[in-house]
Amino acid sequence: MEPIGLVAVILSFSVPLTAIYAWYRVRKLRTEERLAAIAKGVAVPMADELPPHARSRKSAILLTAGGLGYLITFMLLARYESDAMQAAAFGAIPICVGLGYFLDAVLVRRDMHPSA
């Protein structure tokens, strides 16, 4: 195995694992801080969780924007390299998933606030 390939494989596994560990550690520290405040008798307000339609809307915005960015990038590259247009077609996948999340957000919101 070439050294550059080995480095690529190591980085492709270590970066996501590091991110997961950092997320876990931050969450654990927040929990410990909250428990210490409660033990001292300080009133700690619980953070309100986002409603389901807000989570779906956030995911929809991120996926649609990411897919459009991917699509536009490869369409611009297709001006110089004709094969890049084939890669641009894959931008439709996150765009469609994002549109599905938008639909989910609308349906969940409608179910949470039924019309009289």
C-alpha positions as CSV (number, residue, x, y, z in Angstrom):
1,M,0.0,0.0,0.0
2,E,1.4,3.4,-0.9
3,P,2.0,5.8,2.0
4,I,-0.5,8.4,0.6
5,G,-3.2,5.7,0.4
6,L,-2.5,4.6,4.0
7,V,-2.8,8.2,5.2
8,A,-6.1,8.7,3.3
9,V,-7.5,5.5,4.8
10,I,-6.4,6.5,8.3
11,L,-7.8,10.0,8.0
12,S,-11.1,8.8,6.5
13,F,-11.7,6.7,9.6
14,S,-10.1,9.0,12.3
15,V,-11.8,12.3,11.4
16,P,-15.4,10.9,11.9
17,L,-14.4,9.0,15.0
18,T,-12.9,12.2,16.4
19,A,-16.0,14.2,15.6
20,I,-18.2,11.6,17.3
21,Y,-16.0,11.5,20.4
22,A,-16.0,15.4,20.6
23,W,-19.9,15.4,20.4
24,Y,-20.1,12.8,23.1
25,R,-17.6,14.6,25.4
26,V,-19.4,18.0,25.0
27,R,-22.7,16.3,25.8
28,K,-21.3,14.6,28.8
29,L,-19.8,17.9,30.1
30,R,-23.1,19.7,29.7
31,T,-24.9,16.9,31.7
32,E,-22.3,17.0,34.5
33,E,-22.6,20.8,34.7
34,R,-26.4,20.6,34.9
35,L,-26.3,17.9,37.6
36,A,-23.8,19.9,39.6
37,A,-26.0,23.0,39.4
38,I,-29.0,20.9,40.5
39,A,-27.1,19.5,43.4
40,K,-26.3,23.0,44.6
41,G,-30.0,23.9,44.4
42,V,-29.8,26.2,41.4
43,A,-32.9,26.2,39.2
44,V,-31.7,24.9,35.8
45,P,-34.2,25.5,33.0
46,M,-34.5,22.6,30.7
47,A,-33.8,23.4,27.1
48,D,-36.9,23.1,24.9
49,E,-36.4,20.5,22.2
50,L,-37.3,21.6,18.7
51,P,-40.7,20.5,17.5
52,P,-40.6,17.7,14.9
53,H,-41.6,20.1,12.0
54,A,-38.7,22.4,12.9
55,R,-36.2,19.5,12.8
56,S,-37.6,18.4,9.4
57,R,-37.4,21.9,8.1
58,K,-33.8,22.4,9.2
59,S,-32.8,19.1,7.6
60,A,-34.7,20.0,4.4
61,I,-32.9,23.4,4.2
62,L,-29.5,21.8,4.7
63,L,-30.0,18.9,2.3
64,T,-31.6,21.1,-0.4
65,A,-28.9,23.8,-0.2
66,G,-26.1,21.2,-0.1
67,G,-27.6,19.4,-3.1
68,L,-28.0,22.6,-5.1
69,G,-24.4,23.6,-4.3
70,Y,-23.1,20.2,-5.4
71,L,-25.2,20.4,-8.6
72,I,-24.1,23.9,-9.4
73,T,-20.4,23.1,-8.7
74,F,-20.3,20.2,-11.1
75,M,-22.4,22.0,-13.7
76,L,-19.7,24.7,-13.7
77,L,-17.0,22.1,-13.9
78,A,-18.8,20.6,-16.9
79,R,-17.9,23.6,-18.9
80,Y,-14.3,22.4,-18.8
81,E,-14.7,18.7,-18.4
82,S,-17.7,17.0,-20.1
83,D,-17.8,14.0,-17.8
84,A,-18.5,16.3,-14.8
85,M,-22.1,16.5,-15.9
86,Q,-22.6,12.9,-15.0
87,A,-21.4,13.7,-11.4
88,A,-23.8,16.7,-11.3
89,A,-26.7,14.3,-11.8
90,F,-26.0,12.9,-8.3
91,G,-26.9,16.3,-6.8
92,A,-30.5,15.4,-7.5
93,I,-30.4,12.8,-4.6
94,P,-30.0,15.2,-1.7
95,I,-32.3,17.7,-3.4
96,C,-35.1,15.2,-3.5
97,V,-34.5,14.0,0.0
98,G,-34.6,17.7,1.1
99,L,-37.9,18.2,-0.7
100,G,-39.2,15.1,1.1
101,Y,-38.2,16.7,4.4
102,F,-40.0,19.9,3.5
103,L,-43.1,17.8,2.7
104,D,-42.7,16.0,6.1
105,A,-42.4,19.4,7.9
106,V,-45.6,20.6,6.3
107,L,-47.5,17.4,7.1
108,V,-46.3,17.2,10.7
109,R,-47.1,20.9,11.3
110,R,-50.6,20.4,9.8
111,D,-51.1,17.4,12.1
112,M,-50.0,19.3,15.2
113,H,-52.3,22.3,14.4
114,P,-55.5,20.8,13.0
115,S,-58.0,23.2,11.5
116,A,-61.2,23.6,13.3
